[in-house]
Amino acid sequence: MKMNLMGGFVAASTLIGTSAYAQETITAVHAFPETLIYTQSFLSFVDKVNAAGEGVVQIEVRGGPEAIGMFQQPDAVRDGIVDMVYTPGSFYGGALPEKDAMVASNLTAVETRQNGGTELIDQIHQKKMGLKYLGWMDSGVCYNLWTRNEPSFDADGNLEVEGLKLRGNNVYNAFFTNYLGAQVIDLPTGEVYSALQRGVVDATGWTQIGLIDLKWNEFLNYRIEPCFFSTDLGVIVNLDRWNSLSDEAKTILQDVAIQHEKDSVEALRAKRDEDFAALEAAGMKVVSLEGEAKANYLAAAREKTWERMKEVMAGQPGGTDNYDRLIELFYDLDAAN
């Protein structure tokens, strides 16, 4: 009887010990197809976590928009259908307009991690959406306007958009519509290639990298400078799931995310330079706004986006309490001048 009791005690102790140190699994999806450079960056982050977290925490990627629609993913992580999502903040901007601070930013995630901006964004995500904002990934690259035909300018050097069939989305429509006065055609990323092919659109905003991956360069021949905005891609985690993780698992995830914020800035800027060289070699032409027209263009990009942020914030609990602080932490006005 003593032997049976002892054996049971040892077995129970072994089970408890095993349970206490069981490897935890985080399920994840990504907004864009696997072939896109941004998704490749996220998958690199996953590999780093899985290497550092062996035996403690692993990320199990369940796919991209084919698994959960890209615009449904923020709700899916909030509702606990999936634990983690890599997505632009603009895909849930109605619920969290503060993401526009990142859209209009001229800083990188490295700088906002240091100055407290990322921490503030995390606090807002937790309060408003029940999400942990793990990291602002792939910052440090901006957007350009890309056109099929040579762009035209008025007598003052301002870009003329009349007659331009411009693809828009909720990242930059405040700028395109409220300042440029463009009539935009909203299309998700996955539909733009066919829209360009069929002539439904002949211009689009897009980041400095990825045009070749998407094969849009088959139809687009001009890049308009200066660039504007920043990518607002981030990794968000269901807050209840985050809180359930062991301290060791949390530390691994957060440390790897912070390092990837740094790594991705360098990697994507190198990729931008490679893409620009390849596009130029293939015949892509660059045209630039100059002087006052350039200054007004850049000012409008940030200010129209800030106006949108403030307007939507005003209609939500907490109002515009964080508005000034967000601009202070995510935009360096001295660098803009």
C-alpha positions in Angstrom: 0.0 0.0 0.0 2.9 2.4 0.9 4.5 1.6 -2.5 1.2 2.3 -4.3 0.8 5.6 -2.5 4.4 6.6 -3.2 4.1 5.6 -6.8 1.0 7.7 -7.1 2.7 10.7 -5.4 5.6 10.5 -7.8 3.4 10.2 -10.8 1.3 13.2 -9.7 4.4 15.2 -9.0 5.7 14.4 -12.5 2.4 15.5 -14.1 2.4 18.8 -12.1 6.0 19.5 -13.1 5.3 18.7 -16.7 2.2 20.9 -16.6 4.1 23.8 -15.0 6.7 23.8 -17.8 4.5 22.8 -20.7 5.3 24.6 -24.0 2.7 27.2 -24.8 1.4 27.7 -28.4 0.2 31.0 -29.9 -1.9 30.8 -33.0 -1.4 33.5 -35.6 -2.5 34.8 -39.0 -1.1 37.6 -41.2 -3.0 40.1 -43.3 -1.2 39.8 -46.6 -0.2 36.9 -48.9 2.9 34.9 -47.9 4.8 36.1 -51.0 4.7 39.8 -50.0 7.9 41.2 -48.4 6.0 42.4 -45.3 4.6 38.9 -44.6 8.1 37.5 -45.1 9.3 39.9 -42.4 6.6 38.7 -40.0 7.5 35.0 -40.7 11.1 35.9 -39.9 9.9 37.2 -36.6 8.0 34.0 -36.0 11.1 32.0 -36.7 13.1 34.0 -34.2 10.4 33.5 -31.5 10.3 29.8 -32.2 14.1 29.5 -31.9 14.3 31.6 -28.7 11.2 30.0 -27.2 11.8 26.3 -27.8 10.3 24.5 -24.9 8.6 27.6 -23.6 6.5 29.3 -26.3 5.9 28.7 -30.0 3.9 30.6 -32.7 1.8 28.4 -35.0 1.0 30.3 -38.2 -2.3 29.3 -39.6 -2.1 31.3 -42.8 -3.1 34.7 -44.2 -6.2 36.2 -45.8 -7.1 32.8 -47.2 -7.6 31.6 -43.6 -9.3 34.7 -42.2 -10.2 37.6 -44.4 -7.8 40.5 -43.9 -10.4 42.9 -42.7 -11.9 40.4 -40.3 -8.6 39.5 -38.7 -8.6 42.4 -36.1 -12.0 41.3 -34.8 -10.9 37.6 -34.8 -7.9 38.3 -32.5 -10.0 40.6 -30.3 -12.7 37.8 -30.0 -10.1 35.1 -29.3 -10.7 33.1 -32.5 -6.9 33.5 -33.1 -4.3 34.6 -30.6 -2.1 36.9 -32.7 -2.4 38.9 -35.9 0.1 40.8 -38.0 -1.8 43.6 -39.7 -1.9 47.3 -40.5 -3.5 49.4 -37.8 -5.6 51.0 -40.5 -7.6 47.8 -40.8 -9.2 48.6 -37.4 -8.9 52.4 -37.5 -12.6 52.9 -36.8 -12.2 51.3 -33.4 -8.7 52.7 -32.8 -8.2 56.0 -34.7 -5.0 56.6 -32.7 -3.2 54.4 -35.2 -3.1 57.5 -37.4 -0.3 58.7 -35.3 1.8 55.9 -36.8 0.4 56.5 -40.3 1.5 60.2 -40.3 4.8 59.5 -38.4 8.2 60.4 -39.6 9.9 58.3 -36.9 10.8 54.6 -36.7 9.6 52.0 -34.2 13.1 52.2 -32.6 12.6 55.8 -31.8 9.0 55.5 -30.5 10.0 52.5 -28.4 12.6 54.7 -26.7 10.4 57.8 -26.3 7.3 56.0 -24.9 5.2 56.3 -28.0 4.9 52.5 -28.5 4.0 52.1 -24.8 1.2 54.6 -25.2 -0.2 52.8 -28.3 -0.1 49.6 -26.3 -2.0 51.1 -23.4 -4.7 52.4 -25.9 -5.0 49.0 -27.5 -5.5 47.3 -24.2 -8.1 49.8 -23.0 -10.1 50.2 -26.2 -9.9 46.8 -27.8 -8.6 44.2 -25.3 -5.4 43.7 -27.3 -1.7 43.7 -26.4 0.3 45.7 -29.0 3.4 43.7 -29.1 5.4 45.7 -31.6 5.4 48.1 -34.5 7.0 46.1 -37.2 8.6 47.1 -40.6 8.7 50.9 -39.9 11.1 53.3 -41.6 9.7 53.1 -45.1 7.1 55.4 -46.5 4.6 55.7 -49.3 4.7 57.1 -52.8 2.2 57.7 -55.5 2.7 55.4 -58.5 1.1 56.1 -61.9 0.8 54.5 -65.3 1.0 57.8 -67.2 3.3 60.7 -66.8 1.9 63.0 -64.1 1.0 66.6 -64.8 1.4 69.7 -62.6 -0.3 73.1 -62.6 1.4 76.4 -62.9 2.3 76.4 -59.2 3.9 73.0 -59.4 1.0 71.2 -57.7 0.1 67.7 -58.7 -3.0 67.5 -61.0 -5.3 64.6 -60.3 -8.3 65.4 -62.4 -9.1 62.4 -64.6 -6.8 60.2 -62.6 -8.3 56.8 -61.7 -6.7 56.6 -58.3 -6.9 53.5 -56.2 -7.4 54.4 -52.6 -7.8 52.7 -49.2 -8.4 53.8 -45.6 -4.7 54.4 -45.1 -4.4 57.5 -47.2 -7.9 58.5 -48.3 -8.0 61.5 -46.0 -4.9 62.9 -47.9 -6.0 61.8 -51.4 -9.6 63.1 -51.0 -9.4 66.1 -48.7 -6.2 67.6 -50.1 -5.6 66.3 -53.6 -9.3 66.3 -54.3 -9.1 62.9 -56.0 -12.1 60.7 -56.6 -10.7 57.4 -55.3 -11.6 53.8 -56.1 -11.3 51.7 -52.9 -9.8 48.3 -53.6 -8.1 45.8 -51.3 -4.5 44.9 -52.1 -5.4 41.5 -53.7 -7.6 43.2 -56.3 -5.2 45.9 -57.5 -3.3 43.8 -60.1 -6.4 42.9 -62.0 -7.8 46.5 -61.7 -4.5 47.8 -63.2 -4.7 45.1 -65.9 -8.2 46.0 -66.9 -7.7 49.8 -66.7 -10.1 50.3 -63.7 -7.3 52.3 -62.0 -4.2 53.9 -63.4 -2.5 55.1 -60.2 -2.2 54.0 -56.6 -0.5 54.8 -53.4 1.9 52.1 -52.1 5.0 51.7 -49.9 8.5 52.1 -51.3 8.9 48.3 -51.4 6.7 45.5 -52.6 5.7 46.8 -56.0 7.7 44.2 -57.7 6.5 41.4 -55.4 2.9 42.4 -56.3 3.9 42.7 -60.0 2.2 46.1 -60.2 5.3 47.4 -62.0 4.0 45.7 -65.1 1.5 48.6 -65.4 3.0 51.5 -63.4 5.7 53.6 -64.9 6.2 56.6 -62.7 7.0 57.2 -59.1 6.1 60.6 -57.6 8.3 62.1 -54.9 8.4 63.0 -52.1 7.2 60.0 -50.2 4.8 60.4 -47.3 3.4 58.5 -44.3 4.8 55.4 -42.7 3.7 51.8 -42.7 1.6 51.0 -39.6 2.1 47.3 -39.5 2.0 45.7 -36.1 1.6 42.5 -34.1 -1.4 42.4 -31.9 -2.3 39.7 -29.4 -5.5 38.9 -27.6 -5.1 40.4 -24.2 -6.6 37.5 -22.2 -4.3 35.1 -24.0 -1.4 37.4 -23.4 -2.2 37.6 -19.7 -2.5 33.8 -19.5 1.1 33.3 -20.7 4.0 32.6 -18.3 6.3 35.4 -17.5 9.1 33.6 -19.4 6.9 33.3 -22.5 6.0 37.0 -22.3 9.6 38.0 -22.0 10.6 36.0 -25.0 7.9 37.4 -27.2 8.5 41.0 -26.1 12.3 40.8 -26.4 12.2 39.3 -29.8 9.6 41.8 -31.0 11.7 44.7 -29.8 14.8 43.3 -31.6 12.7 42.7 -34.8 11.6 46.3 -34.7 15.2 47.2 -35.1 16.1 44.5 -37.6 13.2 45.2 -39.9 14.0 48.9 -40.2 17.5 48.0 -41.6 16.3 45.1 -43.7 13.4 46.9 -45.4 15.5 50.0 -46.1 18.0 47.8 -47.8 15.1 46.1 -49.7 13.8 49.6 -50.7 17.2 50.5 -52.3 17.3 47.2 -54.2 13.7 47.7 -55.4 14.3 51.2 -56.6 17.5 50.1 -58.5 15.6 47.3 -60.1 12.6 49.5 -61.1 14.9 52.1 -62.5 16.8 49.6 -64.5 13.4 48.4 -65.9 12.4 51.9 -67.0 10.6 53.3 -64.0 10.8 57.2 -64.1 10.8 59.4 -61.0 9.2 62.8 -61.0 9.3 65.2 -58.0 7.3 68.1 -56.6 9.5 71.0 -55.7 9.5 74.0 -53.4 6.3 75.2 -51.9 4.3 72.6 -53.7 6.4 69.9 -52.1 6.1 71.5 -48.7 2.3 71.8 -49.0 2.0 68.2 -50.2 3.9 66.8 -47.2 2.1 69.1 -44.7 -1.3 68.0 -46.1 -0.4 64.3 -45.8 0.2 64.6 -42.1 -2.3 67.3 -41.2 -5.3 65.8 -43.0 -4.5 62.5 -41.3 -4.2 64.1 -37.9 -7.6 65.8 -38.5 -9.2 62.5 -39.3 -7.6 61.0 -36.1 -8.9 63.9 -33.9 -12.4 63.8 -35.4 -12.9 60.0 -34.9 -11.2 60.2 -31.4 -13.7 62.9 -30.4 -16.6 60.6 -30.9 -15.2 57.8 -28.7 -14.8 57.3 -24.9 -11.8 59.3 -23.7 -12.2 61.7 -26.6 -9.0 63.5 -27.7 -7.2 63.2 -24.4 -4.1 61.6 -26.0 -4.2 63.6 -29.2 -1.4 66.1 -28.5 0.8 63.5 -26.8 0.5 61.1 -29.8 1.7 63.8 -32.2 4.5 64.7 -29.9 5.7 61.1 -29.6 5.2 60.0 -33.2 6.2 63.1 -35.2 9.4 65.2 -35.2 8.5 68.6 -36.6 12.1 69.7 -36.6 13.0 66.8 -38.9 10.2 67.8 -41.3 11.5 71.3 -41.8 
